[in-house]
Amino acid sequence: MRINGPNHSNFNPYRKNINTQQQAGETSAKKDKIEISNEAKQMQEHQKAKETRKQHIESLKQKVDSGEYQVDAKQTAASMVNFWKNR
């Protein structure tokens, strides 16, 4: 049984839909745009600060473990007193 006649060998009723979908996809790709908000930029900078802080803490841990880290008790006490006075 032949469904298509001799003149309809290249007939595809969905071709128009396929073509419009492809064209819509091509035009929307040209319009894509990415913007990073100021809040996101600040969060990225804050993340960098965390990384440097982690490195500093690691170096302090190594100094404490090796016995190289020395604490100035007078300076620590003075800082604590100044902290509580300014509250």
N, C-alpha and C positions, 0 to 999 in steps of 0.2 A: 504494500500500500504506500503510495506517495502522498505525503502531506503537502509539500511545496510543489507548485506548478513549475513549468520550465522557465518562467520569467522571474521567479522569486528565489533563485539559488543563493544570493548574497543578502537576503532579507533577514535582518535581526531587529525585532521590535524594541529591544533594550539598548541598542547602540546609542541612541540619543541620550539616554540617561547615563550611560557609561562615559560618553564624551563630556557631558556637563559636569559630572563628578570629577573627572580628571582635570578639567579646566578650573574648577573651583579649588581643587587641591593645589594647583600650580599658583594661582593668584594669592591664596591665603599664606603660602610659604614665603612669599615676598613681603608680606605685611607683618610677619612675626617680629616681635620686638621684646627685648628683656630690659627691665629697669630694676635697679637695686635701690631700695628705699634708704633713707638716711639712717633709720633705725637698724637696718640690716648691716650697713657699713659700720655703725658703731659697735654692733655685736661682733663683727669680724675683728675690729681693733681690740676689743675687750678680750677676745680669744687669744690674740697675740700676747697680750699682757699676761694672761694665765700661763702661757708657755714659758715666758721668761721667768715668771715667778717659780714655776716648777723646777727650772734649771737651777735657780738660786737656792731653792730648798734642798735639792739633791746635793749641791756642792756643800751646803752646811751639814747635811747628814754625813757626808764623807769625812768632813773635818772632825765632827763629833766622834765618829767611829774610830778614826785614826788617833784621836787625842790632841789634834792640832788646834781645836777651837777653844779659845779662852774668853771667859766672860768677865767684864769689868763690873764688879758688884756695886761700886759707888755710882757709876753711870746708870746702871739699871735702877737702883733705888731712887736716884734723882729724877729719872724719867717717870717712875711710878708716882712719886710725890707731885710732880708737875701735872700729871694726868688728873689726879684726884683734886688738885687745887682749882683747876680750870673748869670743873664741872659745876 
